[in-house]
Amino acid sequence: MKRIYKTLAIIGATAALVSCGGNKTKTAETETVDEVNRISVAEAVMQDVPQSEVYSSTVEAFAVNNIAPQTGGRIDNIKVDVGDFVSKGQILAIMDAAQLDQTRMNYRQGGVSKSDYDAAEMAYNVSKRAYDNLLENTLLRSPLNGVVSARNYDKGDMYSGQPIYVVEQITPVKLLVGISETDYTKVKKGDKVKITADALPGQEFTGTVNKIYPTIDPNTHTFTTEIIVPNGDKALRPGMFARVSVEFGVNHSVVIPDVAVVKQQGSSVRIVYVVQPDSTVKSTVVTLGRHFGTSYEILNGLNEGDQVAAKGSTSLRDGDKVEVISSND
């Protein structure tokens, strides 16, 4: 019985050694294989790049007038309502005329006649100005061609400080656009711009740069430009959201697909991986220009003809081995 146990122990030990030896052999035969990144490439090409930019803005009335008398009084008549188009000089409301009638009588019969003008010039002028002022504040007229956008009283109400009407001039309209300070020298008074409004799909309007504000906002690093649109058909209305496309000329620049541009984590630096002759990649910092369609204009960092990693570039590191699986040419 002792011999049997000894034999079994020897067999077990031998099996263990063979097993260990097998693992060692397998480990020794394992080869280290370098990881190869599969990418598509694109060639950096030269092409004309329109220097255009689209800005968001809101349509505004060219001018806004609050219609109100200088002093309190009862409103005798309301002539127009919200939404009515009015002409310059048109009577919009009539205030109580009792004081006007009294002043008219004094002006005409108060002993200050034209024959005595040389002797009483000051008294005559004062009387006339008082009458003219009361007339202007009794018959309230529109100072411009526009549309009534607010009415705050009814006939018979006492005027209490809030404007009786608000009249807005919408032919033309204006838009205020904040443009990057880097383009300050490229914008000139009289330049034409294209405008679209979400509320008017399929329509495009032409505007003109009317005013360029002389200072830069230190917080946004933009300057304000006033755009004027004739708006003869009155299609654009104050408050509409609009997009303004401004052209700054054309650059002949290096262009690559936007998928080739990688943003470095924690910074605003943009890099591109250039494929080397030995099938490795080298990162290079680039300066971006305009983004149009699915392409970027490159202002600095690449040369025409450079082969850059496109799809798959986000997982690359400097010096990585790559295998080109397709071309974006």
C-alpha positions as CSV (number, residue, x, y, z in Angstrom):
1,M,0.0,0.0,0.0
2,K,2.9,2.5,0.7
3,R,4.4,1.8,-2.8
4,I,1.1,2.8,-4.5
5,Y,0.9,6.1,-2.7
6,K,4.5,6.9,-3.6
7,T,3.9,6.2,-7.3
8,L,0.9,8.5,-7.4
9,A,2.8,11.3,-5.8
10,I,5.6,11.0,-8.5
11,I,3.0,11.1,-11.3
12,G,1.4,14.2,-9.8
13,A,4.6,16.1,-9.5
14,T,5.6,15.2,-13.1
15,A,2.3,16.5,-14.4
16,A,2.8,19.8,-12.5
17,L,6.2,20.2,-14.0
18,V,5.0,19.6,-17.5
19,S,2.2,22.0,-17.0
20,C,4.6,24.7,-15.7
21,G,7.0,24.0,-18.5
22,G,4.3,24.3,-21.1
23,N,3.3,27.8,-19.8
24,K,6.9,29.0,-19.9
25,T,7.3,27.8,-23.4
26,K,4.2,29.6,-24.5
27,T,5.2,32.9,-22.8
28,A,8.6,32.7,-24.4
29,E,7.1,32.3,-27.8
30,T,4.7,35.3,-27.4
31,E,5.8,38.2,-29.7
32,T,5.2,42.0,-29.0
33,V,3.3,43.5,-31.9
34,D,3.2,47.4,-32.3
35,E,-0.3,48.8,-32.4
36,V,-1.2,50.4,-35.8
37,N,-3.9,53.0,-36.0
38,R,-6.1,52.8,-39.1
39,I,-6.9,56.2,-40.5
40,S,-8.1,58.0,-43.6
41,V,-6.0,60.8,-45.0
42,A,-6.6,64.1,-46.8
43,E,-4.3,66.3,-48.7
44,A,-3.9,70.0,-47.8
45,V,-5.0,71.9,-50.9
46,M,-4.9,75.6,-51.8
47,Q,-8.2,77.2,-52.8
48,D,-10.1,80.5,-52.7
49,V,-11.9,80.9,-49.4
50,P,-14.6,83.6,-49.2
51,Q,-14.1,85.6,-46.0
52,S,-17.7,85.7,-45.0
53,E,-19.3,85.5,-41.6
54,V,-22.9,85.1,-40.4
55,Y,-24.1,87.1,-37.4
56,S,-27.3,86.9,-35.4
57,S,-29.3,90.1,-34.8
58,T,-32.8,91.5,-34.2
59,V,-34.7,93.8,-36.6
60,E,-35.3,97.2,-35.1
61,A,-37.3,100.2,-36.2
62,F,-35.2,102.9,-37.7
63,A,-36.9,105.4,-35.4
64,V,-39.4,105.2,-32.5
65,N,-41.5,108.1,-31.4
66,N,-43.6,108.5,-28.3
67,I,-46.6,110.7,-29.0
68,A,-47.7,112.7,-26.0
69,P,-48.6,116.3,-25.0
70,Q,-46.4,118.4,-22.8
71,T,-49.0,118.8,-20.1
72,G,-52.0,116.9,-18.7
73,G,-55.5,117.2,-20.1
74,R,-58.5,115.2,-21.4
75,I,-58.2,113.4,-24.7
76,D,-61.0,114.5,-26.9
77,N,-60.4,112.2,-29.8
78,I,-58.5,109.1,-30.8
79,K,-57.9,108.9,-34.5
80,V,-55.8,105.8,-35.1
81,D,-55.3,102.4,-33.6
82,V,-52.5,99.8,-33.2
83,G,-51.4,98.4,-36.6
84,D,-52.4,101.5,-38.6
85,F,-49.9,103.0,-40.9
86,V,-49.6,106.8,-40.5
87,S,-48.0,109.6,-42.5
88,K,-45.8,112.4,-41.3
89,G,-48.0,115.2,-40.1
90,Q,-51.1,113.1,-39.8
91,I,-53.3,114.0,-36.7
92,L,-53.3,111.0,-34.3
93,A,-55.2,112.4,-31.3
94,I,-56.9,115.7,-30.3
95,M,-56.6,117.0,-26.7
96,D,-59.1,119.3,-25.0
97,A,-59.0,122.6,-26.9
98,A,-60.3,125.0,-24.3
99,Q,-56.9,126.5,-23.4
100,L,-56.0,126.7,-27.1
101,D,-59.1,128.6,-27.9
102,Q,-58.4,131.1,-25.1
103,T,-54.8,131.6,-26.3
104,R,-55.9,132.0,-29.9
105,M,-58.3,134.8,-28.8
106,N,-55.5,136.5,-26.8
107,Y,-53.1,136.1,-29.7
108,R,-55.4,137.7,-32.2
109,Q,-57.1,140.3,-30.0
110,G,-54.8,140.9,-27.2
111,G,-53.6,144.3,-28.3
112,V,-50.4,143.1,-30.0
113,S,-50.9,143.9,-33.6
114,K,-48.6,143.7,-36.6
115,S,-48.7,147.5,-36.9
116,D,-47.2,147.8,-33.5
117,Y,-44.6,145.1,-34.2
118,D,-41.5,147.3,-34.0
119,A,-42.6,148.6,-30.6
120,A,-43.8,145.3,-29.1
121,E,-41.7,142.6,-31.0
122,M,-40.9,140.6,-27.9
123,A,-44.5,140.5,-26.6
124,Y,-45.7,139.5,-30.1
125,N,-43.2,136.6,-30.4
126,V,-44.0,135.3,-26.9
127,S,-47.7,135.3,-27.6
128,K,-47.2,133.6,-31.0
129,R,-44.9,130.9,-29.5
130,A,-47.4,130.2,-26.7
131,Y,-50.1,129.7,-29.3
132,D,-48.0,127.5,-31.6
133,N,-46.9,125.4,-28.7
134,L,-50.5,124.8,-27.5
135,L,-51.6,124.0,-31.0
136,E,-48.9,121.4,-31.3
137,N,-49.9,119.9,-28.0
138,T,-53.6,119.9,-28.8
139,L,-53.5,118.4,-32.2
140,L,-51.0,115.5,-31.8
141,R,-49.4,114.6,-35.1
142,S,-47.1,111.9,-36.3
143,P,-43.5,113.2,-36.8
144,L,-42.7,110.4,-39.3
145,N,-44.1,107.8,-41.7
146,G,-44.6,104.7,-39.7
147,V,-46.9,102.2,-38.0
148,V,-48.7,102.5,-34.7
149,S,-47.2,99.9,-32.4
150,A,-48.9,100.9,-29.1
151,R,-52.0,102.8,-27.9
152,N,-52.4,103.4,-24.2
153,Y,-55.6,105.5,-23.9
154,D,-59.2,105.8,-25.1
155,K,-61.3,108.8,-26.0
156,G,-62.2,110.8,-22.9
157,D,-59.3,109.5,-20.8
158,M,-57.1,112.0,-18.8
159,Y,-53.5,112.0,-20.0
160,S,-51.3,110.8,-17.1
161,G,-47.8,110.6,-18.4
162,Q,-47.6,107.4,-20.4
163,P,-47.4,108.1,-24.2
164,I,-50.7,108.1,-26.0
165,Y,-49.2,106.3,-29.0
166,V,-45.9,104.8,-30.0
167,V,-45.1,105.1,-33.7
168,E,-42.3,103.2,-35.3
169,Q,-40.6,103.9,-38.6
170,I,-40.1,100.5,-40.5
171,T,-39.1,101.8,-43.9
172,P,-36.2,101.5,-43.5
173,V,-35.4,99.2,-40.6
174,K,-32.0,98.7,-38.9
175,L,-30.0,95.9,-37.4
176,L,-27.1,96.3,-34.9
177,V,-24.4,93.6,-35.5
178,G,-21.4,92.8,-33.2
179,I,-18.4,92.0,-35.4
180,S,-15.1,90.6,-34.2
181,E,-12.4,93.2,-33.6
182,T,-10.1,91.2,-36.0
183,D,-12.3,92.4,-38.8
184,Y,-12.5,96.0,-37.8
185,T,-10.4,97.3,-40.7
186,K,-12.3,95.2,-43.2
187,V,-15.7,96.8,-42.8
188,K,-16.5,100.1,-44.6
189,K,-19.5,102.4,-44.6
190,G,-21.6,101.6,-47.7
191,D,-20.7,97.9,-47.8
192,K,-23.5,95.6,-48.8
193,V,-24.7,92.6,-46.6
194,K,-27.2,89.8,-47.0
195,I,-30.0,89.3,-44.5
196,T,-32.4,86.5,-43.9
197,A,-35.2,86.2,-41.2
198,D,-36.5,83.0,-39.7
199,A,-40.0,84.3,-40.0
200,L,-39.6,84.8,-43.8
201,P,-38.2,81.5,-45.1
202,G,-36.8,81.7,-48.7
203,Q,-36.5,85.5,-48.7
204,E,-33.3,87.4,-48.8
205,F,-32.8,91.1,-48.2
206,T,-29.9,93.5,-49.0
207,G,-28.7,95.9,-46.4
208,T,-26.0,98.6,-46.3
209,V,-23.5,99.4,-43.6
210,N,-24.7,102.8,-42.3
211,K,-22.7,103.4,-39.2
212,I,-19.5,101.8,-37.6
213,Y,-19.2,102.5,-33.9
214,P,-15.7,103.8,-33.0
215,T,-15.0,101.7,-29.9
216,I,-14.4,98.0,-29.2
217,D,-16.3,96.2,-26.4
218,P,-13.6,95.0,-24.0
219,N,-15.7,92.1,-22.8
220,T,-16.8,90.6,-26.2
221,H,-14.0,92.0,-28.3
222,T,-16.5,93.1,-30.9
223,F,-17.6,96.4,-32.4
224,T,-21.1,97.4,-33.3
225,T,-22.1,98.0,-36.9
226,E,-25.5,99.5,-37.9
227,I,-27.1,97.9,-41.0
228,I,-29.9,99.7,-42.8
229,V,-32.5,97.7,-44.9
230,P,-34.9,99.7,-47.2
231,N,-37.8,97.3,-46.4
232,G,-40.0,98.9,-49.0
233,D,-42.5,96.0,-48.9
234,K,-42.6,96.3,-45.0
235,A,-41.9,92.5,-44.8
236,L,-39.3,92.9,-42.0
237,R,-40.8,93.9,-38.7
238,P,-39.2,95.0,-35.5
239,G,-38.4,92.1,-33.2
240,M,-37.8,89.5,-35.9
241,F,-34.7,87.3,-35.4
242,A,-32.4,87.7,-38.4
243,R,-29.0,86.5,-39.7
244,V,-26.6,88.9,-41.3
245,S,-24.0,87.6,-43.8
246,V,-21.0,89.9,-44.1
247,E,-18.3,89.5,-46.8
248,F,-14.7,90.5,-46.1
249,G,-13.2,89.5,-49.5
250,V,-11.5,86.3,-50.6
251,N,-8.3,84.6,-49.3
252,H,-6.2,82.0,-51.2
253,S,-5.4,79.6,-48.4
254,V,-4.6,76.0,-47.4
255,V,-7.8,74.0,-46.8
256,I,-8.4,70.7,-45.0
257,P,-11.4,68.7,-43.8
258,D,-12.7,69.8,-40.4
259,V,-12.4,66.2,-39.0
260,A,-8.6,66.5,-39.3
261,V,-8.5,69.3,-36.7
262,V,-8.1,68.1,-33.1
263,K,-8.6,70.4,-30.0
264,Q,-6.0,69.8,-27.3
265,Q,-7.7,69.1,-23.9
266,G,-7.7,72.0,-21.5
267,S,-6.6,74.6,-24.1
268,S,-7.7,76.5,-27.2
269,V,-4.8,75.0,-29.2
270,R,-5.8,73.2,-32.4
271,I,-3.5,70.5,-33.9
272,V,-3.3,68.4,-37.0
273,Y,-1.5,65.1,-37.5
274,V,0.7,65.1,-40.6
275,V,1.5,61.6,-42.0
276,Q,5.3,61.0,-42.4
277,P,7.1,58.9,-45.0
278,D,7.7,56.2,-42.4
279,S,4.0,55.8,-41.8
280,T,4.1,57.6,-38.5
281,V,2.3,60.9,-37.6
282,K,3.7,64.2,-36.4
283,S,1.5,66.7,-34.6
284,T,1.6,70.4,-35.7
285,V,-0.2,73.4,-34.2
286,V,-2.4,75.2,-36.7
287,T,-4.1,78.6,-36.9
288,L,-7.7,78.3,-38.1
289,G,-9.4,80.7,-40.4
290,R,-12.9,80.4,-41.7
291,H,-15.1,77.3,-41.2
292,F,-17.2,76.6,-44.3
293,G,-19.2,73.5,-45.1
294,T,-17.1,70.6,-43.8
295,S,-13.7,72.3,-44.3
296,Y,-11.4,74.6,-42.4
297,E,-9.2,77.4,-43.8
298,I,-5.7,77.0,-42.3
299,L,-3.8,80.3,-41.9
300,N,-0.6,78.9,-40.5
301,G,1.0,75.5,-39.7
302,L,0.5,73.5,-42.9
303,N,1.8,73.5,-46.4
304,E,0.1,72.7,-49.7
305,G,0.4,68.9,-50.4
306,D,0.7,67.8,-46.7
307,Q,-1.0,64.5,-46.0
308,V,-3.1,64.8,-42.8
309,A,-4.9,62.3,-40.7
310,A,-8.7,62.8,-41.2
311,K,-11.0,60.1,-39.7
312,G,-9.4,58.5,-36.8
313,S,-7.2,61.5,-35.9
314,T,-8.8,62.1,-32.4
315,S,-7.2,58.9,-31.1
316,L,-3.7,59.6,-32.3
317,R,-0.6,60.6,-30.4
318,D,2.7,62.1,-31.7
319,G,4.8,59.4,-33.4
320,D,2.0,56.8,-33.7
321,K,2.2,54.2,-36.4
322,V,-0.7,54.4,-38.9
323,E,-2.2,52.4,-41.7
324,V,-4.0,54.4,-44.4
325,I,-7.3,52.7,-45.2
326,S,-8.9,55.4,-47.4
327,S,-8.2,58.8,-48.9
328,N,-10.5,61.9,-48.6
329,D,-9.1,63.4,-51.8
